[in-house]
Amino acid sequence: MVLVLLLAVVCLSSYASVAYPTEKYAEYYEQFLTRKLKESSSFVLPTDNRRYFGDYIPEESTAKHCGRYDFIIVGGGSSGSVIFNRLSKERRWRILLLEAGGEENDFSDVPSMAFHSQYTDMNWGYNTTSQNTSCLGMNNNKCSYPRGRVVGGSSSINALMYIRGNRADYDNWMIHSNPGWSYESLLPYFKKSEHFDIEEGDMNFHSRNGLLNVSNHKPQHPLNDYFFEASREMGYQEVDYNGEHQIGYSGLQMNTNNGKRASGGRNFIDPVRNQPNVKIVTNALVTRVLINKDKTAYGVLFLKNGKLFKVLVNQEIILSAGAVNTPQLLMLSGIGPKEHLDELGIPVVQDLPVGKHLQDHPVFVGFNVRTNFTFKKPPLKEQIRDFLNGRGILTWCLNTQAIKFINTLDRQSTVPDIEIIFVPQASTSELEIRVFNFEPGIANSVIKKRDPTTDIKLMLVLLHPKSLGEITLKSSNPLDFPNININYLSDPGDEDIDTIYRSIRHAQDMLKTDALKKLNASLIIKEFKNCDEYTYDSKDYWYCTIRYFTTTLYHASGTTKMGNDTRTSVVDPDLRVHGIQKLRVGDCGIIPSTTSGHTNSPAFLIGEKMADFLKQRYQKI
């Protein structure tokens, strides 16, 4: 947590673009980061919610009444933070935000600490269930599944890449019975949130007037030019991937502001948190939505400091706890698949496919390349001086530097099926082993052979998987984690694994370009012993390797799917839960089909859209 003596430094969160007295704060940050890194290295992730919320749930009859609000928002992540901000502008409305985690701090504000922040109490600590078609290189075949448990949600621990997706993604939402969700309808909402702080960009698609800062790395990594040149040799052009065209290559657009993390908490909650009409309760686990016999939501129960509280609502309850926690809360409240709820003895309020249709972006992390380029990090104190002036290594989130969008089947297509993330000089082997949950055999034979000073990684992201997973309850106890079955690469036609395979062939072709030959770029592991029953570099060999090294990009969506058919969707196009009054869902769970990008940007969009739904409904009352 932030020390009292740091209060002046915390004013950096105001994001003023000024030069700071770096000598004074460099010493503080050197000690602070060293201590926090040590704490993170020994942090053990929880296996349930009991560490933070106690060992039992008190009886409902003991719940302390703590008032009535016009709107209750459950979850202060990317979507919830926007909803909170926008509704707070109506000063006659009383707004309550319930967040299961605590506040952000100076550690999470440093972009390069993102992986380390996942080993703090800001991460729920989830793993997937044991898989049999992916995650085979991970302990017990379980992929780690980080989710933000903090004000700002996953935007406080993510990789900060601002990637909206493709026009066709959103038009597809509209075509499938979701009026008002076409790209043309949504572009004004993207622009409303955005403060575009990049000189070059198509300003027909951007805005400099919003709260969410979008900027690029300062300085760019020296290897970016090689990645760009290789892409040009292969016939691709530089694009503003959030503009008119997405197929092509680009430096990354990042949610940073003067080098610091630009999260939902910092950019949308902090500016309004002291208004008299709002209240934020942190470290509050919502255990159930209260619904009467008329199927109208009228309040929630939440757990804090081992005590149970009840709060009531005048207008509506908005669940913005994310694509994992929102379905868990709905099912605990009796809204979900009848058969599943019956198994757990939960009275069924509304039979809906909650938790079904889990989508994500699987990513292959096994394409590691050795080069003849050696990158030497400056001393930590120098890195901190740069950071305090909005530039340098500490502002590089996970060292992701550049990106390329391709369609592996159709070079003429305007919609990509693969995203290639360029990561020069990636994180240390020890950190990668921990973050991805690699099992010891893989860790020793593959990951530890990487050299973070010379090696680069091409992360190959499957944008439109056919495979679907599921969120289910482990029990009827809110203190238990939900089951997360990602079910990657399980589609009967093997379309998903074949698309990743084609992306590996594309990446191999990149290594053959003159640009990357200058770096003497070559794959580090040319034969993976777990797949040595297959001829090296054959399709079967790569299929085997893909199943070992494919994990999550942390883009869960679809678990409270939007649509009009109650057999296949949970909320309607106005984000109202089917059959329940005064209850809506506003987070990435509502996404009906994956985007050609990352989910944080659509999460902010969903928050903007939800806020407008509520203002249109209630401003005249």
C-alpha positions in Angstrom: 0.0 0.0 0.0 1.1 3.6 -0.5 3.0 5.0 2.4 1.9 8.2 4.0 5.2 9.9 3.0 4.3 9.2 -0.6 1.1 11.3 -0.6 2.9 13.9 -2.7 4.0 11.3 -5.2 0.4 9.9 -5.4 -0.4 13.3 -6.9 1.2 11.9 -10.0 -2.1 10.1 -10.4 -3.5 13.5 -11.4 -1.6 12.8 -14.7 -0.3 16.3 -15.1 2.4 16.4 -17.7 5.2 17.9 -15.7 8.8 17.0 -14.7 9.1 15.8 -11.2 12.0 16.3 -8.8 13.4 12.9 -9.8 16.2 12.7 -7.3 13.8 12.9 -4.3 11.4 10.4 -5.7 13.9 8.1 -7.4 15.2 7.1 -4.0 11.7 6.4 -2.8 10.7 4.4 -5.9 14.0 2.4 -5.8 13.2 1.3 -2.3 9.5 0.9 -2.9 9.8 -1.2 -6.1 12.5 -3.4 -4.6 10.3 -4.1 -1.6 7.2 -4.8 -3.7 9.0 -7.0 -6.1 10.3 -9.1 -3.2 6.8 -9.3 -1.8 5.4 -10.3 -5.2 8.0 -13.0 -5.7 6.9 -14.8 -2.5 3.2 -14.1 -2.8 1.0 -17.2 -2.9 -2.2 -16.9 -4.7 -5.4 -17.8 -2.8 -7.5 -20.8 -3.8 -10.8 -19.3 -2.6 -12.2 -16.1 -1.1 -11.7 -17.0 2.5 -8.3 -15.2 2.9 -10.0 -11.9 2.3 -13.6 -12.3 3.4 -13.5 -14.8 6.3 -14.4 -18.5 6.7 -18.2 -18.3 6.6 -21.2 -16.3 5.5 -23.3 -14.9 8.4 -27.1 -15.6 8.3 -29.1 -13.1 6.2 -31.1 -12.2 9.3 -28.0 -10.8 10.8 -27.3 -8.5 7.9 -26.9 -4.9 8.8 -29.0 -2.4 6.8 -26.8 0.3 5.3 -29.2 2.5 3.3 -30.8 2.9 0.0 -29.3 4.2 -3.3 -30.7 5.1 -6.7 -28.1 2.9 -8.4 -25.9 0.1 -7.1 -22.9 -0.8 -9.3 -21.3 -4.2 -8.5 -17.7 -4.1 -9.7 -15.4 -1.1 -10.3 -13.5 -2.4 -13.3 -13.4 -1.0 -16.8 -17.1 -1.0 -17.5 -18.2 -0.3 -13.9 -15.8 2.7 -13.6 -17.3 4.4 -16.6 -20.9 3.8 -15.4 -20.0 5.2 -12.0 -18.5 8.3 -13.5 -21.3 9.0 -16.0 -24.1 8.4 -13.5 -22.4 10.6 -10.9 -22.9 13.6 -13.1 -26.6 13.6 -12.2 -26.1 15.1 -8.8 -29.6 14.2 -7.6 -28.8 10.5 -8.0 -27.1 8.6 -5.1 -24.6 6.1 -6.5 -23.1 3.2 -4.6 -20.1 1.3 -6.0 -19.3 -2.1 -4.4 -15.8 -3.4 -5.2 -14.4 -6.7 -4.0 -10.8 -5.5 -4.0 -8.9 -2.5 -2.6 -7.4 0.6 -4.1 -4.7 0.8 -6.7 -1.3 1.9 -5.7 2.1 3.1 -7.0 3.1 -0.4 -7.8 0.1 -1.0 -10.1 0.6 2.4 -11.7 4.0 1.3 -13.1 3.2 -0.4 -16.4 6.2 -2.8 -16.4 5.0 -4.2 -13.1 1.9 -5.7 -14.6 3.0 -9.4 -14.4 4.3 -8.8 -10.8 1.0 -7.1 -9.9 -0.7 -10.4 -10.7 1.1 -11.8 -7.7 -0.5 -9.4 -5.2 -3.9 -9.2 -3.6 -5.1 -7.3 -6.7 -5.5 -10.6 -8.6 -8.4 -12.9 -7.7 -6.0 -15.8 -8.2 -8.0 -18.0 -10.5 -6.8 -21.0 -12.5 -8.8 -22.9 -15.1 -10.1 -26.4 -14.6 -7.7 -29.1 -15.8 -7.8 -29.1 -19.7 -7.2 -31.8 -22.2 -6.9 -29.9 -25.5 -4.7 -27.0 -24.3 -2.7 -25.9 -21.3 -0.9 -29.2 -21.5 2.4 -27.6 -20.5 1.0 -26.1 -17.3 0.9 -27.5 -13.8 -2.0 -30.0 -13.7 -3.0 -28.9 -17.2 -4.4 -25.7 -15.6 -3.8 -22.3 -17.2 -3.5 -19.3 -14.8 -6.5 -17.0 -15.3 -5.7 -13.5 -13.8 -8.6 -11.2 -13.1 -8.4 -7.8 -11.4 -9.7 -7.7 -7.8 -9.1 -4.0 -7.3 -10.6 -0.6 -8.1 -10.1 -0.5 -11.8 -10.5 -4.2 -12.2 -8.5 -6.0 -14.8 -7.5 -2.6 -16.3 -5.3 -2.2 -13.2 -3.2 -5.4 -13.9 -3.6 -5.9 -17.7 -1.1 -5.3 -20.6 -2.7 -1.9 -21.4 -3.1 -2.5 -25.1 -5.9 -0.4 -26.6 -7.4 -2.4 -29.5 -11.0 -1.9 -30.3 -11.4 -4.6 -32.9 -12.9 -4.6 -36.4 -15.9 -2.8 -37.8 -17.3 -6.2 -38.9 -17.2 -7.5 -35.4 -19.7 -5.0 -34.2 -21.8 -5.1 -37.3 -22.1 -8.8 -36.7 -23.4 -8.1 -33.2 -26.2 -6.0 -34.7 -27.0 -8.5 -37.4 -27.6 -11.1 -34.7 -30.6 -9.4 -33.2 -28.8 -6.6 -31.3 -30.0 -3.3 -32.7 -28.0 -0.3 -31.7 -24.7 -2.2 -31.6 -23.4 -1.6 -35.1 -20.0 -0.1 -35.6 -21.4 3.2 -36.7 -23.6 3.3 -33.6 -20.8 2.5 -31.3 -18.0 4.7 -32.7 -19.2 7.8 -30.9 -19.0 5.9 -27.6 -15.4 4.8 -28.3 -14.5 8.4 -29.1 -16.4 9.7 -26.0 -14.1 7.8 -23.7 -10.9 8.4 -25.5 -8.2 11.0 -25.1 -5.9 10.2 -28.0 -2.4 11.5 -27.3 -0.6 10.2 -30.4 0.4 12.6 -33.1 -0.2 10.3 -36.0 -3.6 8.7 -36.3 -6.9 8.9 -38.2 -8.8 11.5 -36.3 -12.0 10.5 -38.0 -11.9 7.6 -35.5 -10.3 9.2 -32.5 -11.0 12.0 -30.0 -8.8 14.1 -27.8 -11.6 15.1 -25.4 -12.2 11.9 -23.3 -10.9 10.7 -20.0 -9.1 7.6 -21.1 -5.6 8.4 -22.3 -4.2 6.5 -25.3 -0.5 7.0 -26.1 2.5 5.1 -27.5 5.8 4.1 -26.1 8.5 6.7 -25.5 11.0 5.8 -26.8 10.1 3.0 -29.2 12.2 -0.1 -28.8 15.1 -0.2 -31.3 13.9 -3.7 -32.7 10.5 -2.3 -33.8 12.0 -1.1 -37.0 13.1 -4.7 -37.9 9.6 -6.0 -37.2 8.1 -3.3 -39.3 10.6 -3.8 -42.2 9.9 -7.6 -42.1 6.2 -6.9 -42.3 6.7 -4.6 -45.3 8.7 -7.2 -47.1 5.8 -9.5 -46.7 3.5 -7.0 -48.3 1.8 -5.4 -45.3 1.3 -1.7 -44.7 1.5 0.4 -41.5 -2.0 1.2 -40.2 -3.9 2.8 -37.4 -5.5 -0.4 -36.4 -8.2 1.5 -34.5 -9.0 3.5 -37.6 -10.3 2.6 -41.1 -8.1 -0.4 -41.8 -6.9 -3.1 -39.4 -4.9 -5.5 -41.5 -1.3 -4.5 -41.3 1.3 -3.6 -38.7 1.8 -0.8 -36.2 3.4 0.4 -33.0 1.0 -0.2 -30.0 -1.6 2.2 -28.8 -1.5 2.0 -25.0 -3.6 3.1 -22.1 -0.9 5.1 -20.4 -0.7 8.7 -19.4 2.7 10.4 -19.1 4.1 6.9 -18.7 1.7 5.7 -16.0 -1.1 3.2 -16.2 -4.3 4.7 -17.3 -6.9 2.4 -15.7 -10.6 2.7 -15.2 -10.0 3.5 -11.6 -7.5 6.3 -12.2 -9.3 7.8 -15.2 -13.0 7.5 -14.4 -13.4 6.8 -10.7 -10.7 9.1 -9.2 -12.1 12.3 -10.8 -15.5 11.9 -9.1 -14.9 9.8 -6.0 -15.2 12.8 -3.6 -18.6 14.0 -4.9 -21.3 14.0 -2.2 -23.7 11.9 -4.2 -21.4 8.9 -4.5 -20.0 6.2 -2.2 -17.4 3.6 -2.8 -17.1 0.5 -0.6 -14.0 -1.5 -1.2 -13.1 -5.0 -0.1 -16.9 -5.8 -0.3 -17.8 -9.2 -1.7 -21.4 -9.2 -3.1 -22.9 -12.6 -2.2 -26.4 -12.3 -3.7 -28.8 -10.1 -5.6 -32.0 -9.8 -3.7 -35.0 -10.5 -5.9 -38.7 -10.6 -4.8 -41.5 -12.8 -5.9 -42.4 -10.5 -8.7 -38.9 -11.1 -10.1 -37.8 -7.5 -9.3 -34.3 -6.9 -7.9 -34.4 -4.7 -4.9 -31.0 -4.9 -3.3 -27.9 -6.8 -2.6 -26.1 -8.6 0.2 -22.4 -8.0 0.6 -19.6 -9.3 2.9 -17.0 -7.0 4.4 -14.7 -7.6 7.4 -16.5 -10.8 8.2 -19.9 -9.1 8.5 -22.9 -9.2 6.2 -24.6 -6.0 5.0 -27.8 -5.3 3.0 -28.3 -2.3 0.8 -31.4 -1.5 -1.2 -31.9 0.2 -4.6 -34.5 2.7 -5.9 -33.8 2.4 -9.6 -31.5 -0.4 -10.8 -28.7 -2.7 -9.9 -25.9 -3.0 -12.5 -23.6 -6.0 -12.4 -20.2 -5.1 -13.8 -18.1 -7.7 -12.0 -16.7 -9.1 -15.2 -17.2 -12.2 -17.4 -16.2 -14.6 -14.5 -17.7 -13.0 -11.4 -20.9 -11.6 -12.8 -22.1 -15.1 -13.9 -21.1 -16.5 -10.6 -23.1 -13.9 -8.8 -26.1 -14.4 -11.0 -26.1 -18.1 -10.4 -25.7 -17.6 -6.6 -28.8 -15.4 -6.9 -30.8 -18.1 -8.6 -30.4 -16.9 -12.2 -28.8 -19.5 -14.4 -29.2 -23.0 -15.9 -31.9 -24.7 -14.0 -30.2 -28.1 -14.0 -27.0 -26.7 -12.6 -28.7 -24.7 -9.9 -30.9 -27.7 -8.9 -27.7 -29.8 -8.5 -26.4 -27.2 -5.9 -29.7 -26.7 -4.1 -30.0 -23.1 -5.2 -33.7 -22.0 -5.7 -34.2 -21.1 -9.4 -35.5 -17.6 -10.0 -34.9 -17.5 -13.7 -33.7 -20.3 -16.0 -31.1 -18.7 -18.3 -27.8 -19.9 -20.0 -25.6 -18.0 -17.5 -22.0 -19.0 -17.7 -22.4 -20.7 -21.1 -20.7 -19.4 -24.2 -17.4 -18.5 -22.6 -15.2 -17.0 -25.2 -11.6 -15.9 -25.0 -8.5 -15.2 -27.2 -6.2 -18.2 -26.9 -2.5 -17.2 -27.4 0.4 -19.4 -28.5 3.4 -18.4 -26.4 5.9 -20.9 -27.7 7.4 -18.9 -30.6 10.7 -17.8 -29.0 13.4 -16.4 -31.2 17.1 -15.8 -30.6 18.8 -12.7 -32.2 22.2 -11.2 -32.4 21.0 -8.0 -30.7 21.7 -7.6 -27.0 19.6 -5.2 -25.0 21.1 -3.9 -21.8 18.9 -2.5 -19.2 20.1 0.7 -17.5 20.3 0.7 -13.7 17.0 0.8 -11.8 17.6 4.3 -10.6 18.0 5.5 -14.1 14.9 3.6 -15.2 13.0 5.4 -12.4 14.2 8.8 -13.4 12.9 8.1 -16.9 9.6 6.8 -15.5 9.0 10.0 -13.5 9.4 11.9 -16.7 7.0 9.7 -18.6 9.3 7.5 -20.7 11.6 4.5 -20.6 11.6 0.8 -19.7 9.2 1.1 -16.7 6.6 2.6 -19.0 6.7 -0.5 -21.3 4.0 -2.9 -20.1 5.4 -6.4 -20.4 7.6 -5.0 -23.1 4.9 -5.5 -25.7 6.0 -3.1 -28.5 4.3 -3.7 -31.8 1.5 -5.6 -33.5 0.5 -7.1 -36.7 -3.0 -8.2 -37.9 -3.3 -10.9 -40.6 -5.8 -13.2 -42.2 -4.1 -16.5 -42.6 -6.6 -17.8 -45.2 -7.4 -14.7 -47.3 -4.9 -11.9 -47.9 -7.7 -9.8 -49.4 -9.9 -10.0 -46.3 -10.3 -6.9 -44.2 -11.0 -8.9 -41.0 -8.0 -10.6 -39.3 -8.1 -14.0 -37.8 -4.7 -13.7 -36.1 -2.9 -11.0 -34.1 0.9 -11.1 -33.7 2.3 -9.3 -30.7 6.0 -8.4 -31.0 7.8 -8.7 -27.6 11.5 -8.0 -27.8 13.5 -9.0 -24.8 10.6 -10.5 -22.9 10.3 -11.0 -19.2 12.7 -13.3 -17.3 12.3 -17.0 -17.5 11.4 -17.3 -13.8 8.6 -14.7 -14.1 7.2 -16.3 -17.3 7.2 -19.8 -15.7 5.3 -18.4 -12.7 2.8 -16.2 -14.6 1.9 -18.9 -17.2 2.0 -21.7 -14.6 4.4 -23.9 -16.6 5.1 -27.3 -15.1 8.7 -28.0 -14.1 9.6 -30.2 -17.0 8.6 -27.6 -19.6 10.1 -24.9 -17.5 13.5 -26.6 -17.4 13.6 -27.9 -20.9 12.2 -24.9 -22.7 11.6 -21.7 -20.8 14.8 -21.6 -18.9 16.8 -21.8 -22.2 15.6 -18.3 -23.1 17.9 -15.3 -22.7 15.9 -12.2 -21.9 18.8 -10.0 -23.2 18.8 -11.3 -26.7 15.6 -13.3 -27.3 12.3 -12.0 -28.7 8.8 -13.5 -28.7 6.0 -13.5 -31.2 2.8 -14.1 -29.4 0.2 -15.6 -31.8 -3.4 -14.7 -30.8 -6.4 -16.5 -32.2 -9.0 -13.8 -32.7 -12.2 -15.7 -33.6 -12.2 -19.1 -31.9 -14.9 -21.6 -32.5 -14.4 -23.4 -29.2 -16.6 -22.4 -26.3 -16.0 -22.8 -22.6 -18.2 -22.4 -19.5 -18.3 -20.8 -16.1 -20.0 -23.0 -13.4 -20.3 -22.9 -9.6 -18.1 -25.1 -7.5 -20.7 -24.8 -4.7 -23.5 -22.6 -3.5 -21.0 -20.8 -1.2 -19.8 -17.4 -2.4 -16.5 -18.0 -0.7 -15.6 -20.7 -3.2 -14.1 -19.8 -6.6 -16.1 -20.6 -9.7 -15.0 -23.3 -12.1 -13.5 -21.8 -15.3 -13.4 -24.3 -18.1 -11.9 -22.5 -21.1 -12.1 -25.5 -23.4 -9.6 -24.1 -26.0 -8.9 -25.9 -29.2 -11.8 -28.3 -28.7 -13.9 -27.5 -31.8 -14.7 -30.7 -33.7 -13.4 -29.4 -37.0 -10.0 -28.3 -35.6 -10.4 -24.9 -37.1 -8.9 -23.2 -34.1 -5.7 -25.2 -33.9 -5.3 -25.0 -37.7 -5.5 -21.2 -37.7 -2.8 -21.0 -35.0 -0.7 -23.5 -37.1 -1.0 -21.3 -40.1 0.1 -18.3 -38.0 3.2 -20.3 -37.0 4.0 -20.7 -40.7 3.5 -17.0 -41.2 5.9 -16.3 -38.3 8.4 -18.7 -39.7 8.2 -16.8 -43.0 8.9 -13.6 -41.1 12.2 -15.1 -39.9 13.1 -15.6 -43.6 12.8 -11.9 -44.4 16.0 -9.9 -45.0 15.1 -7.6 -42.1 15.1 -10.5 -39.6 18.0 -12.2 -41.2 20.0 -9.1 -40.2 19.3 -10.1 -36.6 20.2 -13.8 -37.4 16.8 -14.6 -36.0 16.1 -18.3 -35.4 13.8 -20.4 -33.2 15.4 -21.3 -29.9 13.8 -24.7 -29.4 13.8 -26.5 -32.7 12.6 -29.8 -31.3 10.3 -30.0 -28.3 10.8 -33.3 -26.6 7.2 -33.7 -25.5 6.3 -33.9 -29.2 9.3 -35.8 -30.4 7.1 -38.7 -31.6 6.3 -36.5 -34.6 8.7 -35.3 -37.3 10.0 -31.9 -36.4 8.3 -29.1 -38.2 5.5 -31.3 -39.5 1.9 -30.3 -39.0 1.4 -33.0 -36.4 4.5 -31.7 -34.5 3.1 -28.2 -34.4 -0.4 -29.3 -33.5 1.2 -31.1 -30.5 3.3 -28.1 -29.5 0.3 -25.8 -29.8 -1.6 -27.8 -27.2 1.3 -27.4 -24.8 1.9 -23.7 -25.2 -1.5 -22.2 -25.7 -2.9 -20.2 -22.8 -5.2 -17.3 -22.2 -4.8 -13.6 -23.2 -7.2 -12.9 -20.3 -10.1 -11.8 -22.6 -13.1 -13.7 -21.1 -16.4 -12.7 -22.6 -19.8 -14.1 -23.6 -20.9 -15.6 -20.3 -23.9 -13.3 -20.0 -24.4 -13.1 -23.7 -26.5 -10.3 -25.3 -29.5 -11.2 -27.5 -33.2 -11.7 -27.8 -33.5 -15.4 -27.5 -33.7 -16.5 -23.8 -32.5 -20.0 -24.8 -29.1 -18.6 -25.9 -28.7 -15.2 -24.3 -28.9 -13.7 -20.8 -29.5 -10.0 -21.4 -31.4 -8.1 -24.1 -29.8 -5.4 -26.3 -30.5 -2.8 -23.5 -28.5 -5.1 -21.2 -31.5 -6.0 -19.0 -31.5 -9.5 -17.6 -34.2 -11.5 -19.3 -37.3 -11.8 -17.0 -35.9 -9.8 -14.1 -36.8 -6.2 -13.5 -34.3 -3.5 -12.3 -31.2 -5.7 -13.0 -28.7 -5.2 -15.8 -25.3 -6.5 -16.8 -22.7 -4.1 -18.0 -19.3 -5.9 -18.7 -17.6 -8.1 -21.3 -19.8 -11.0 -20.4 -22.5 -9.5 -22.7 -20.3 -9.7 -25.8 -22.1 -12.1 -28.2 -19.0 -12.9 -30.4 -15.3 -12.1 -30.0 -13.8 -9.0 -31.4 -10.6 -8.8 -33.5 -8.8 -7.1 -30.7 -8.6 -6.9 -26.9 -11.5 -6.6 -24.5 -10.5 -3.6 -22.4 -11.5 -1.1 -25.0 -15.0 -2.7 -25.6 -15.4 -2.9 -21.8 -15.1 0.9 -21.6 -17.5 1.1 -24.6 -20.0 -1.1 -22.8 -19.8 1.2 -19.7 -20.6 4.2 -21.9 -23.5 2.5 -23.6 -24.9 1.3 -20.2 -24.7 4.8 -18.7 -26.7 6.1 -21.6 -29.4 3.5 -21.3 -29.8 4.4 -17.7 -29.8 8.1 -18.2 -32.4 7.8 -21.0 -34.6 5.8 -18.8 -34.4 7.8 -15.6 -33.4 11.4 -16.2 -37.0 12.5 -16.7 -38.2 10.8 -13.5 
